[in-house]
């Protein structure tokens, strides 16, 4: 901490930060109406970053609550309470067993062997210990510098993508799976294809990349993967050109079109109308057993069509 740096005792609510979401879902300052400002304190980058992370934690929780309440999605912790994934609990997805009510063991302990109870207690303690460590690690207000924690089977975005595929998507009954992969997420998707090529091809209908940082050469994606991406993927990239304007690519993978903004962080939001149209056309083409050519679009989608 710098000598003149304020303490890292940030609020724990949006109201505490004097922010709120308006009727359009935009985060605005309660008093000024201005969007979020990163450089809240000049020349205090570390403090500003911690403030940004603290606010991000609150917004993340807020978004998850909206997904559960308004979209009827289900929050599942993976694995052992570390990471979080949200699934739609309908007939297209794997059934998730609900926790069983705790049963009190009899006084003589005859319901299960003592060795088994002892082993379960040990696992429970270890799980709590790891979860507490993770919470301490991810809390941006903690002063101590801690080593990076790699979550079992989810130690990197690439590992996480494969884990979610194996444990949820591959086991689901869904016949049309769509991906929206932003930035590094595009790289993780390509890695998923490299490791699970046949499975992905059989289940995934279309993939929308938004300013993806993947590289089929560096990731050594094979010819069959590149061909599949050309037919089933489209990358909406940051560009000052109007939405859906064709953008030249040096990579032999998928078409690139403008997201209608040159700001990396806005590419997903700005291109959503085109992405949903892209998905709808891909779904229709698949159900009709037609080879979709929609990713080869080089024309602009007129605004009135959106």
Beta strands, then each sheet from edge to edge (+ up, - down):
strand 1: 19-21
strand 2: 27-29
strand 3: 73-78
strand 4: 83-88
strand 5: 177-182
strand 6: 204-210
strand 7: 233-237
strand 8: 255-258
sheet 1: 1+ 2-
sheet 2: 3+ 4-
sheet 3: 5+ 6+ 7+ 8+
end
